[in-house]
C-alpha cells in the first residue's frame, strides 16, 4: 500500500517547497529510486525543471519535463495525470491529489507554512486517512 508522507516546512514561500522537492528528489535518486514531481501547472513544472538544473552546481540530477525527458529518466516533472513509467516516489506540489497516486510506493506532500496551503493539505490528509493509507508527518526546520 502507498505510504504517504507530509513534510511541514517552516518557510511560507512556494520556493521553499520547490527547494525541498529538489532535496527529496536528490535523496531518492541517490538511493536508486525513480521520482515523479507533480506540479500545479505547466509554468510551475518549467520552473521546477530549471531549478533542478541549478539546484546543486556540483551535482547533476538527471531529469526532464514529462513528454520531453529522455525515456527512463530517473526524475520527471509534469503537471498532468500522466506519470509515465514512474512508480517509486511521487512528490506532489499541486493542491489536488493526482489520480495516479496509488500506483506509487510513496507519496510526498510538501506543505509550506501558509494558511491556504495548509488548509488544502488538511483536506488531502483527510482524503488519505479516510482510505486507510499509512501516513507519516515530518516537521522540517530550516
N, C-alpha and C positions, 0 to 999 in steps of 0.2 A: 504494500500500500504506500502511496505517495506520502513522504514526510514533508510537513510544512514548517518553515522557519520564518518567524517575524523578527526582523532586525530593526530595533528602535534607535534611531540616530539622535544625537543631541542637537545637531545642526538643523536649521529650518529652511535652507535654500535647496532648490532642486539639484544644484550642482553637487551638494553633499551626497545625495542619493546616487548620482552618476559616478562619482568617485568611489563610493563604497561598492557599487556594482562592478566596477573595474577590478577592485581589490578581490571580491569574491570570484570573479571570472578567472583572475590570475591564479588564485589558490587552486581552484578546481582544475584548471589546465595543467598546473604543475603536478597534480595528483592523477592526471591521465583521463579526466572526465571531459565530456562534451558539454557545451554550455549554449543555451539559447536565451538571449536577453530580449524580453518582450517590452517594447517601448509603447508609449501612448499613441504616437502618430509618426508619420514619415519625417517631419523636421527633427523630432526628438531622436529617432533612430539614426539619422545622419549625424546629429551632434554626438551621440554615443560612439558612432563609428570613428569620428575624428578624434574623440578623446582617447579611445583605445590605441590609436596610433602614437599618441604623445604621453600616455599615462606613465610609463616608465621609460625614460630615454635610453637606458642601458639594456633593456629587455624588449624582446618582440613578442607580442601576443597575436598569434595567427588568427585572424578574424575577417569578417566581411559582412556586408549587408545581405539579408536574405534575398536570394534570387541573383545576386551578383558575386557572391563568395565562391571561392574555389570549392568544388564538390569535396565534401569530407572535412571542411574547415572546422577545427575544434570549437570555435566561438563564432556564433552568428547573432546578428542583431536584426530584429524585424518588428513590424507593428501590426501584422495581420495574424489570423488564427493559424496560418501555416508555419510549422516549425521544422520542416524537413525531416531528416533522419535523427534528429536530436532526441534524447530520452533520459539523459543523466540529470542535468540541473537546469531548471527554468528560473531565471531571475525576472520577476515581474515588476516593472516600473510603471505600468499602466494602472489606472484606477479600477479597471474591470479585470476580472479573472478570465484568462483565455480558456476557451472550451477544451483545449488540448492539454490542460494542466495534469490530468490524471494519468497520462502516459509517461510522465517523468518520475524518476526515483525521488527527486527532491524539488521543492519549490521554495524560493527565497522571496519573501515580500519585504521590501525596504520601505521604512516609514520615517519620513522627516518630521521634525518637531513643529508642525504647522497644523492648526486646528482642522481645516478642511481635509487635509491629507489623513490625519488621524481618524477623523470621522469615517471616511471611506474605508480605511484599513480595519476599523472595528466591524464594519459590515462584512468585509472579506473574512475576517476572523470568525464571525458567526456562521458564515456560509460553510467554511471548512469544518468547524466544530460540529454543526448540526449533522454533517455527513460522516462524522466519526474519524476524520483523518488525524493521525498523530501530529501534535503541534508542539512547537518549542518557541519561546520568546527570548531574545537576547538584547540586553541593554548595551549599546555601543557608545562609549565615551571617547571623544576626541577623534 
